[in-house]
């Protein structure tokens, strides 16, 4: 399964969750997502997601001067963003419970078919 397709569907929630842990600038958010197991996340996708979440009113920004180059724009989650994240967390929980049940039912059906085949009852 192509995990990049799965990531596209949950990138908003992942970015909000990372920024809720602590404020961060664009590449910092990318780095933290990769450290959390999303190694294939693209920088352009994260920067676009940050801009979209900001435009939707889910994030706030502030600028911090940097001794190592240009000033950095930091993103922080605000009250609306926390509400959106909580809604996405709830929806994700319901989705994963449903998907797990479906996959386990499929595995159970496969196990039963295998047992019947091994017993010579089904070919």
C-alpha positions as a Markdown table, in Angstrom:
| # | Residue | x | y | z |
|---|---|---|---|---|
| 1 | Unk | 0.0 | 0.0 | 0.0 |
| 2 | Unk | 1.3 | 3.4 | -0.9 |
| 3 | Unk | 1.6 | 5.2 | 2.4 |
| 4 | Unk | 1.9 | 8.6 | 0.7 |
| 5 | Unk | -1.8 | 8.3 | -0.4 |
| 6 | Unk | -2.8 | 7.5 | 3.2 |
| 7 | Unk | -0.8 | 10.5 | 4.5 |
| 8 | Unk | -2.6 | 12.9 | 2.2 |
| 9 | Unk | -5.8 | 12.1 | 3.9 |
| 10 | Unk | -4.5 | 12.7 | 7.4 |
| 11 | Unk | -1.8 | 15.4 | 6.9 |
| 12 | Unk | -4.0 | 18.2 | 8.4 |
| 13 | Unk | -4.5 | 16.2 | 11.6 |
| 14 | Unk | -0.8 | 15.2 | 11.7 |
| 15 | Unk | 0.3 | 18.8 | 11.3 |
| 16 | Unk | -2.1 | 20.1 | 13.9 |
| 17 | Unk | -1.0 | 17.4 | 16.3 |
| 18 | Unk | 2.6 | 18.3 | 15.9 |
| 19 | Unk | 2.0 | 22.0 | 16.3 |
| 20 | Unk | -0.1 | 21.4 | 19.4 |
| 21 | Unk | 2.9 | 19.6 | 21.0 |
| 22 | Unk | 4.9 | 22.8 | 20.5 |
| 23 | Unk | 5.0 | 25.7 | 18.1 |
| 24 | Unk | 7.3 | 25.3 | 15.1 |
| 25 | Unk | 8.5 | 26.8 | 11.8 |
| 26 | Unk | 7.9 | 25.0 | 8.5 |
| 27 | Unk | 11.0 | 22.7 | 8.3 |
| 28 | Unk | 10.8 | 22.0 | 12.0 |
| 29 | Unk | 7.3 | 20.6 | 11.5 |
| 30 | Unk | 8.6 | 18.5 | 8.6 |
| 31 | Unk | 11.4 | 17.2 | 10.7 |
| 32 | Unk | 9.1 | 16.3 | 13.6 |
| 33 | Unk | 6.6 | 14.5 | 11.3 |
| 34 | Unk | 9.5 | 12.5 | 9.8 |
| 35 | Unk | 10.7 | 11.6 | 13.3 |
| 36 | Unk | 7.2 | 10.5 | 14.2 |
| 37 | Unk | 7.3 | 7.9 | 11.4 |
| 38 | Unk | 6.1 | 9.9 | 8.3 |
| 39 | Unk | 9.5 | 9.6 | 6.6 |
| 40 | Unk | 8.0 | 10.2 | 3.1 |
| 41 | Unk | 6.3 | 13.4 | 3.9 |
| 42 | Unk | 7.2 | 16.1 | 1.4 |
| 43 | Unk | 8.3 | 19.6 | 2.4 |
| 44 | Unk | 6.0 | 21.2 | -0.1 |
| 45 | Unk | 3.0 | 19.3 | 1.2 |
| 46 | Unk | 3.7 | 20.4 | 4.8 |
| 47 | Unk | 4.3 | 24.0 | 3.8 |
| 48 | Unk | 1.1 | 24.0 | 1.8 |
| 49 | Unk | -0.8 | 22.4 | 4.7 |
| 50 | Unk | 0.5 | 25.0 | 7.1 |
| 51 | Unk | -0.6 | 27.8 | 4.8 |
| 52 | Unk | -4.0 | 26.3 | 4.3 |
| 53 | Unk | -4.6 | 25.7 | 8.1 |
| 54 | Unk | -3.5 | 29.3 | 8.8 |
| 55 | Unk | -5.8 | 30.6 | 6.1 |
| 56 | Unk | -8.7 | 28.6 | 7.6 |
| 57 | Unk | -8.1 | 30.2 | 11.0 |
| 58 | Unk | -6.7 | 27.0 | 12.7 |
| 59 | Unk | -3.2 | 28.3 | 13.2 |
| 60 | Unk | -1.6 | 31.6 | 14.3 |
| 61 | Unk | 1.8 | 32.8 | 13.3 |
| 62 | Unk | 4.6 | 34.9 | 14.7 |
| 63 | Unk | 8.1 | 35.8 | 13.5 |
| 64 | Unk | 11.3 | 35.0 | 15.3 |
| 65 | Unk | 14.6 | 36.5 | 14.3 |
| 66 | Unk | 17.3 | 34.0 | 13.5 |
| 67 | Unk | 21.1 | 34.5 | 13.8 |
| 68 | Unk | 21.6 | 31.7 | 11.2 |
| 69 | Unk | 19.6 | 33.3 | 8.3 |
| 70 | Unk | 16.3 | 34.9 | 7.6 |
| 71 | Unk | 13.6 | 35.3 | 10.2 |
| 72 | Unk | 11.5 | 32.2 | 10.8 |
| 73 | Unk | 7.7 | 32.2 | 10.8 |
| 74 | Unk | 6.5 | 30.0 | 13.6 |
| 75 | Unk | 3.0 | 28.4 | 13.7 |
| 76 | Unk | 1.0 | 27.9 | 16.8 |
| 77 | Unk | -2.4 | 26.2 | 17.2 |
| 78 | Unk | -5.2 | 28.4 | 18.4 |
| 79 | Unk | -8.6 | 27.6 | 20.0 |
| 80 | Unk | -10.3 | 26.9 | 16.6 |
| 81 | Unk | -7.4 | 24.6 | 15.6 |
| 82 | Unk | -7.7 | 22.6 | 18.8 |
| 83 | Unk | -11.4 | 22.1 | 18.2 |
| 84 | Unk | -10.7 | 21.0 | 14.6 |
| 85 | Unk | -8.0 | 18.6 | 15.9 |
| 86 | Unk | -10.3 | 17.1 | 18.5 |
| 87 | Unk | -13.0 | 16.6 | 15.8 |
| 88 | Unk | -10.4 | 14.9 | 13.5 |
| 89 | Unk | -9.2 | 12.8 | 16.4 |
| 90 | Unk | -12.7 | 11.6 | 17.0 |
| 91 | Unk | -13.3 | 10.9 | 13.3 |
| 92 | Unk | -10.0 | 9.1 | 13.0 |
| 93 | Unk | -10.8 | 6.9 | 16.0 |
| 94 | Unk | -14.2 | 5.9 | 14.5 |
| 95 | Unk | -12.6 | 5.2 | 11.1 |
| 96 | Unk | -9.7 | 3.1 | 12.5 |
| 97 | Unk | -12.2 | 1.0 | 14.6 |
| 98 | Unk | -14.3 | 0.4 | 11.6 |
| 99 | Unk | -11.3 | -0.5 | 9.4 |
| 100 | Unk | -9.8 | -2.7 | 12.0 |
| 101 | Unk | -13.1 | -4.6 | 12.4 |
| 102 | Unk | -13.4 | -5.0 | 8.6 |
| 103 | Unk | -9.8 | -6.2 | 8.2 |
| 104 | Unk | -10.2 | -8.6 | 11.1 |
| 105 | Unk | -13.4 | -10.0 | 9.7 |
| 106 | Unk | -11.6 | -10.5 | 6.4 |
| 107 | Unk | -8.8 | -12.3 | 8.2 |
| 108 | Unk | -11.3 | -14.4 | 10.1 |
| 109 | Unk | -13.0 | -15.4 | 6.9 |
| 110 | Unk | -9.6 | -16.3 | 5.3 |
| 111 | Unk | -8.6 | -18.3 | 8.4 |
| 112 | Unk | -11.9 | -20.3 | 8.2 |
| 113 | Unk | -11.5 | -21.0 | 4.5 |
| 114 | Unk | -7.9 | -22.1 | 5.1 |
| 115 | Unk | -9.1 | -24.4 | 7.9 |
| 116 | Unk | -11.8 | -25.9 | 5.8 |
| 117 | Unk | -9.4 | -26.4 | 2.9 |
| 118 | Unk | -6.9 | -28.1 | 5.2 |
| 119 | Unk | -9.6 | -30.4 | 6.5 |
| 120 | Unk | -10.5 | -31.4 | 3.0 |
| 121 | Unk | -14.0 | -29.9 | 3.4 |
| 122 | Unk | -13.5 | -27.1 | 0.9 |
| 123 | Unk | -11.4 | -27.0 | -2.2 |
